[in-house]
Amino acid sequence: MNKSFVSFSGKNFDNKLPKYQQLINSLLQDIEMGELKPGERLPSINEASEECYLSRDTVERAYTELHKMGAITSIFRKGYFISNSSLKLKTKVMFLVGKITDTNKAIFNSFNEAVGKNVLVDIFTYQYKTRQFQEILGQQLGNYHYYVIMPHLIEEEEENIKCLKKIAGDRLILLDQQFESMQNTHASIVCHPKSQIIQEFTNHTNLFQKYRCLNLVLTEEEYFDAEFINGCGDFCESINMDFKVLDGLDGEELNQGEVYFTLDDSDLIQAIKYADKQNWKLGQDMGIISYNDQGYKEILSGGITVLSNQPEKIGRRAAALIGESYKTTEEIDLELIVRLSL
């Protein structure tokens, strides 16, 4: 049976998406929904060109990309057909992050586990460089069914937004960041650190009142939202507590009677070593809060208090969006897990 493309022109695609990519997305969606079945013959390049009002080059490029994916097959002098193995075809997902940090690894591993064996996930890093971000998206456009992107340190500039808008909205999932000009055009999972830090810390004000100063220890290794600084600062102001921002703990002398909120685990270890050397008791002489949990933090030095953005939950929620057409924003709450170090 020869499959018609009559429905192609009626589908509501982003008009900024390249036509060949629109055709690819249309066919992949039809295969996933069962509208296209194994063995069905597709229109020839000339037929598809006339039916969809596309150039021959555009249709040929779409067919070539679909052939590479294994979604269609070609038989000499007979034409193009939906692959017999298409129902077993693995969904391909591109997972793009700035760097592979502990937090990003936790999100990726949770996502990978949740999507299951029928989904192939490739991870890419752009090293927090805008040009690399744009190049990777340009090179990989059309190679994946879905794009899960964590655009940390990517500004809402014309070229960046143009790159993202080339991906169909129902194929794009943004994590931990939003762009005003793209609201309601794709799915996203975000956290708003400022208000949630204030809320979580305020719920445990009695623990902070033992100390005279909160030190937020920044790092170049882990991405952090600037709202961390604002949230910590506003909380301290509300309880008349001093607040400092430190650029790592290398060479720093730590002070008794203060609490240190470390974003990087190397600074966490340094803080613990310093306290041990001074014979200070964590949770009394000095306080420590670490960012995001690891199994060892529950037993390290009697238990390290952590503020978690729940990376495993982010990964699971992102996985649940694969195959859906939601274009909504879901918020993940920060969680303060209190242990003896505070």
C-alpha positions in Angstrom: 0.0 0.0 0.0 1.3 3.5 -0.9 1.1 5.9 2.1 -0.2 9.3 1.3 1.3 12.5 2.8 -1.9 14.4 2.7 -1.8 15.0 6.5 1.7 16.5 6.3 0.6 20.0 5.3 -2.2 20.0 7.9 0.1 19.4 10.9 0.9 22.4 13.0 4.7 22.6 12.9 6.9 25.6 13.9 7.3 27.4 10.6 11.0 28.2 11.7 11.8 24.5 11.6 13.5 23.4 8.3 11.1 21.7 6.0 13.1 18.5 5.8 13.0 18.3 9.6 9.2 18.9 9.6 8.8 15.9 7.2 11.1 13.7 9.4 9.1 14.6 12.5 5.8 14.0 10.8 6.9 10.5 9.7 8.4 9.6 13.1 5.3 10.7 14.9 3.1 8.6 12.5 5.3 5.6 13.1 5.1 6.0 16.9 1.4 6.5 16.8 0.9 3.4 14.6 -0.5 5.4 11.6 2.5 4.1 9.5 3.0 0.4 9.7 5.9 -1.9 8.7 6.0 -2.7 5.0 3.9 0.3 3.9 5.3 2.0 0.8 6.0 5.7 1.0 5.5 8.1 -1.9 8.5 8.4 -4.2 10.6 11.5 -3.9 8.8 13.1 -6.9 5.4 12.1 -5.5 6.2 13.5 -2.1 7.6 16.6 -3.6 4.4 17.3 -5.5 2.0 16.3 -2.7 3.8 18.3 0.1 4.8 21.3 -2.1 8.5 20.6 -1.2 11.6 20.5 -3.4 13.0 17.2 -4.4 16.2 18.0 -2.4 14.2 18.6 0.7 12.3 15.2 0.4 15.5 13.4 -0.5 17.3 14.8 2.6 14.4 13.8 4.9 14.4 10.2 3.4 18.2 10.0 3.8 18.0 10.9 7.5 15.1 8.5 8.1 17.1 5.8 6.4 20.1 6.4 8.6 17.8 6.2 11.7 16.5 2.8 10.4 12.9 4.1 10.3 12.6 3.4 6.5 14.3 1.2 4.0 14.8 1.4 0.2 14.4 -1.4 -2.4 16.0 -0.8 -5.8 13.4 0.2 -8.4 10.6 -0.3 -5.9 10.9 2.7 -3.6 10.9 3.5 0.1 9.1 1.4 2.7 8.5 1.6 6.5 11.2 -0.6 8.0 9.9 -4.0 9.3 12.0 -3.4 12.4 10.6 0.1 12.9 8.4 -1.0 15.8 11.5 -2.2 17.5 13.4 0.9 16.6 15.0 2.6 19.6 13.9 6.1 20.4 17.0 8.2 20.3 17.5 11.0 22.8 20.1 13.7 22.8 21.0 14.8 26.4 23.0 18.1 26.3 24.6 19.6 29.4 27.3 22.2 30.1 29.6 19.8 32.0 29.4 16.3 33.5 29.1 17.3 37.1 28.0 15.1 40.0 24.5 16.7 39.9 24.2 16.3 36.1 25.4 12.7 36.3 22.7 12.0 38.9 20.0 13.5 36.6 21.3 11.6 33.6 21.6 8.3 35.3 18.0 8.6 36.7 16.7 9.6 33.3 18.5 6.7 31.6 17.2 4.2 34.1 13.6 5.6 33.8 13.3 5.6 30.0 14.3 1.9 29.8 16.1 -0.2 27.3 14.1 0.8 24.3 15.5 4.3 24.4 19.1 5.2 23.4 20.5 8.3 25.2 23.6 10.1 24.0 25.1 12.7 26.3 26.9 15.8 24.9 28.7 18.7 26.7 29.2 22.2 25.5 31.6 23.2 28.3 29.5 26.3 29.1 30.6 27.8 25.8 27.9 29.4 23.7 29.5 28.7 20.3 29.9 25.0 21.2 26.2 24.9 22.3 25.1 26.3 18.9 27.5 24.0 16.9 26.4 20.9 18.7 22.7 21.7 18.2 23.3 22.5 14.5 25.3 19.3 13.9 22.8 17.0 15.7 19.5 18.5 14.4 17.5 15.6 12.9 19.7 12.9 14.4 17.4 12.4 17.4 13.8 11.9 18.2 14.0 14.0 21.4 16.3 16.7 22.8 16.8 17.1 26.6 18.8 20.2 27.2 20.1 21.9 30.3 21.1 25.3 28.9 23.2 26.6 31.9 25.0 29.9 31.3 23.3 30.2 27.9 21.9 33.7 27.5 18.5 34.4 25.9 20.1 35.8 22.7 18.7 35.7 19.2 21.2 33.0 17.9 20.7 30.7 20.9 16.9 30.9 20.7 17.0 30.4 16.9 18.9 27.2 17.5 16.4 25.9 20.0 13.4 26.8 17.9 14.6 24.6 15.1 13.7 21.7 17.3 10.0 20.9 17.3 8.3 21.9 20.5 7.0 18.5 21.3 10.5 17.1 20.9 12.3 19.6 23.2 12.6 19.4 27.0 14.5 22.1 28.9 15.9 21.4 32.4 16.6 23.9 35.1 16.3 27.0 32.9 13.6 28.9 31.0 13.6 31.5 28.3 10.8 34.1 28.3 10.6 34.1 24.5 9.9 30.3 24.4 7.4 30.0 27.1 4.6 27.4 26.4 6.3 26.2 23.3 8.0 23.1 24.9 8.1 21.1 28.1 10.4 22.2 30.9 11.4 21.3 34.5 12.7 24.1 36.6 13.6 25.1 40.2 13.3 28.6 41.7 16.1 28.5 44.3 15.7 32.0 45.9 12.2 31.5 47.3 12.7 27.8 48.1 16.0 28.4 50.0 14.3 31.1 52.1 11.4 28.7 52.8 13.6 25.7 53.6 16.0 27.6 55.8 13.2 29.5 57.5 11.6 26.2 58.5 14.8 25.4 60.4 15.6 28.9 61.7 16.4 27.4 65.2 19.4 25.5 63.7 20.9 28.6 62.1 20.5 30.7 65.2 23.4 28.9 66.8 25.8 30.6 64.3 26.7 34.2 63.7 27.4 33.9 59.9 26.4 31.8 56.8 29.2 31.4 54.2 28.1 30.3 50.7 31.1 28.6 49.1 31.0 28.9 45.3 32.8 26.7 42.8 33.7 26.6 39.2 33.0 22.9 38.9 29.3 22.9 39.7 26.9 25.2 37.9 24.9 27.3 40.4 22.0 29.7 39.9 22.7 33.3 41.0 19.4 33.0 43.0 21.4 30.9 45.5 23.2 34.1 46.6 20.0 36.1 46.7 18.2 33.4 48.6 20.9 32.9 51.2 21.4 36.7 51.6 17.7 37.4 52.1 17.3 34.6 54.6 20.3 35.9 56.7 19.0 39.4 56.6 15.6 38.2 57.9 17.2 36.7 61.0 20.0 39.3 61.5 22.7 36.8 60.5 25.9 37.8 58.7 26.4 36.5 55.2 29.5 36.0 53.1 30.2 34.6 49.7 33.5 32.7 49.3 35.2 31.6 46.1 36.2 28.1 47.3 37.9 27.1 50.5 41.5 26.8 49.2 43.7 28.5 51.7 40.8 29.8 53.7 40.8 29.9 57.5 37.4 28.7 58.7 35.8 30.3 61.7 34.2 28.7 64.8 30.6 29.7 65.2 29.9 29.9 61.5 28.1 27.6 59.0 29.5 26.8 55.6 27.2 25.9 52.6 29.5 24.1 50.1 28.3 23.6 46.5 31.3 21.4 45.6 32.2 18.2 47.4 35.9 19.0 47.4 35.2 22.0 49.5 33.0 19.9 51.7 35.9 17.5 52.4 38.2 20.4 53.1 35.7 21.9 55.6 35.4 18.6 57.5 39.2 18.1 57.6 39.6 21.7 59.0 37.0 21.1 61.7 38.6 17.7 62.6 42.1 19.4 62.9 40.6 22.0 65.3 38.7 19.4 67.3 35.5 21.2 66.5 32.2 19.3 66.7 30.0 19.7 63.6 26.6 20.9 64.4 27.9 22.8 67.5 31.2 24.5 66.9 30.8 24.8 63.2 28.0 24.0 60.8 28.1 22.4 57.3 25.5 22.2 54.5 26.3 20.4 51.3 24.6 20.7 47.9 22.8 17.6 46.8 23.0 14.2 48.5 25.2 11.2 48.0 25.0 7.9 49.9 28.2 8.6 51.8 27.0 12.0 53.1 24.4 10.2 55.3 27.3 8.6 57.3 30.2 11.0 56.8 31.1 12.7 60.1 27.9 11.5 61.7 25.7 12.8 58.8 26.0 15.9 56.5 23.0 18.2 56.1 22.2 18.7 52.4 20.1 21.0 50.3 19.0 18.9 47.4 17.4 19.9 44.1 16.3 16.3 43.9 18.3 15.4 40.7 16.9 11.8 40.6 13.3 13.2 40.6 14.3 15.7 37.8 15.6 12.7 35.7 12.5 10.6 36.3 10.1 13.5 35.4 12.1 14.3 32.2 11.9 10.6 31.2 8.1 10.7 31.7 7.9 13.5 29.1 9.4 11.3 26.4 6.6 10.4 24.0 4.2 13.0 25.4 3.3 16.2 23.8 3.1 18.3 26.9 4.3 21.9 26.6 4.0 22.8 30.3 6.5 23.8 33.0 6.9 21.7 36.1 8.6 23.0 39.2 10.8 20.8 41.4 11.2 21.8 45.0 14.5 22.1 46.9 14.6 19.9 49.9 16.7 20.5 53.1 17.7 17.1 54.6 18.8 17.9 58.1 21.5 15.8 59.7 24.0 16.3 62.6 26.4 18.7 60.7 23.9 21.6 61.2 
